[in-house]
Structure formats: C-alpha cells, structure tokens
Amino acid sequence: MMRHLIRTTAIGALFVSSAVLAAPKMTVDLTLPEITEGQYHRPYVAVWVEDAKGQTVKTISLWVWDEGHKWLKDIRRWWRKAGREDMSFVDGIASATRPAGHYKIDWDLKDDAGKPLVPASYTVFIEVVREHGGRDLVRQNFDLSAGDFTAQLPATTETGVIDIRLSGMTR
C-alpha cells in the first residue's frame, strides 16, 4: 500500500512539475550598455503590454530611483498610459534602477489583475530613459493565438539588442 502511494505521489509530482515548466510565458532579454561619455545616470526602464486598442494590460517591470517619482513622467508613453493614474500601483511594482548589464524579465501572461490574457493581438513596449542622456522606446507586436515566437529588436542608443520569446503556448 505504501509503495503504491509513493509511486502515485512521484508520478503526480512529475506531471505537476512538467506543467509548471511548460506554463506559457514571455521572456524579455534586455541589455543596458555601458555608456562612458558624459555624465552617466542609471536609466529608468518600463516594460509593459498594451492590447490592440492601446489600453495597458500589464506593467511587467518598472525600474526607477527610489526618490525619483517626480521623474516618472520622463518615461513618457508608459506614464501617459499606465503610471499617472495611481501612484500606489507604481509603488507596488517599482524596483531599483539597474547598472549596465544583461537582464532577463519573465512575464506569466497575466494582466495587472492577475487574470490570464485572452488570445488576441498585443504589443510589448520597452522604454528606457536616462537623465542627461537619451530616451528610447521600442515595441514588438505579438499574437497569443499564433503560438510560440521569438523576435530580436536591434540595439538603440540606450539598449543593446533585445530578445523577446513567447513560449509554452498551445495551438
């Protein structure tokens, strides 16, 4: 009896771990280049998703200086679309700015309310802004009903090459 219980538990754990590993997600691989000219400040970064109507469905990541709320408006598109309406929301999702380097940002394909997105067309935006520096806004369209995909966005002044992967999608 005990042997059967152990075997059943082990098989169940295997299926659960396989399901977790295969859960749909988007990964954004973002590189912030080392900038050596002029006065350097770590950039503010916002990564978010909008639906086909331009409505924000999820702010995936927001990197800001801890006393820099007055500068949030410099992340222009994100601020107009998602940030200015609710500062408590901003406080809840913001994290510290990052130095130059490579960063992996994972998203579970759920909206800001924690609900899974419906299969439809969306756009992921990455906005990077530096005080006394540049501002770059890049975007990539994707369709949740089209299955897995990868995209590579070219380097900009404020970013290195950005790789975006949508995986674990079933068709």
N, C-alpha and C positions, 0 to 999 in steps of 0.2 A: 504494500500500500504506500509506504513512504517513498519507495523507489519510483512509483508511478507519479506521485505528487511532485517529486524533484524534477523528473523528466518533463512533465507538463509545464511546470514553472519555467524551466530553462527554455523550452520551445516558445512559450508565451513571451518571455523576455527578448528572445531573438526577433520575433515579429514586431514587437513594440520598438526595439532599437532600430530595426530596418525602416519602420515607418517614420521615425524621427529623423533618421539620416536622409530620407527621401522627401522630407517636407519641402514644399515649394518655397523658394526664397530668391531674393535678388542680392547680388554682391556687387558693390562698387569698390574697385581698387583705385585709390586716389593717391597721387604723388604730389607733394608740395616741394618744389625745387628749392635748392639753396640759392638765395639771391644775395650777392655780395656787394652790389653797387648801391650807394646812397644809404639813407637811414632805414634799417630793417625793423619792421614790426611783424609779429606773427599774424597771419591772416585770420579774419573771421570767415567761417565756412558754413554754408547752409546747403543741405541736401534734402530735397523734398519732391513729392509727386503730385501732379495735377491730373484731373480727369480731362476728357475731350472738350468739356465746356470751360476749362481753365480754372476750375474750383480745386483748391488744395484738399487732398485726401489724406496726406500723411507728411509730416516733417520727420524725416528719418534721422537726421543729425544736425546739430547746431553747435558750432564751436565759437565761443566768444570769451573775451576777457571778463573776469568776474565783476569788475566795476565799469564795464563798458556798455551798459544798457542804453546810454544816450547815443551810442554809435550804431546801434542795431539798424537804424534807418538807412545806413550806408549799404546794407545788404538789400538793395533796393527792391528787387522783384519779390524776394521772399517776404520782406517787411510789408509790402503792399498786399500781398496775397494771404499771408498767414500770421505775421507777427504782431502787428499793431493793435489787433482787437483784444488780446488777452495776455497781459503780462504775467499772470500766474502760470499760464500754459508755457510761456517762454522760460520762466524759472524752472519749471518741471522737466524740460527737455534739454536745456543748455548744459554744455560741458566746456571745459577749458580749451583755449586755443592750443594748437599743436606746433611744434617746430618743424623745420624741413624734414621730410621723410616720407615713407610709404605707409599708407593706412588702408585697412580693409573694413568696409562698412557693410554689415549684413542687415537685411530687412526681411521680415516674415510675411510680407504681402498683406498686412492688415492695416486698416485705416487708423486715424487718431483715436477712434472709439474702441479699437481692438477687434473690429469685425473684418473677416476676410473680404478682399475686394472681389467684385463680380467680374467675370470675364468681359473685358472691354478694352478700349484703347486708352493709354495713359502716356504721360511724359514725365521722365525723371529730370530734374534740374539740379545743377551743381553751381553755386555762386560763391566766388572767392574774392574777398576784398581786403586790401591792406591799407592801413593809414600811411600816407605819404608814398603810396605805391599804386598798383593797378587794381582793376576790377575786371573779372571775367565771369561770364555767365554762359554755361554750356548746357545742352539739353539732348536727350535721346528719347525718341518715341518708342513705345513697345505695346504689344497687344497680348493680354493674358490668355486669349483664346487661341493664339498661334503656337503655343508650346515654348520649349526652351529656346534661348537665343543668346548670342554674345555680340557685343559691339565694342569698338575701340574708338575713342574720341581723341583727336590729335592734341598735342601739347599746346598750351597757351602761355602767355606771359607769366601767369600766376599758378599754373598747374603743369605737371608733367602729363604724359599720356594717361588717359583714364580708361580702364577696362570695366565693362558692365556685363554681368552674367545673370541671366534668369534661368534657374534650374529647378528640377523636381516637378515640372509641370506635366500633367497627364493630358492627353488629347483625346 
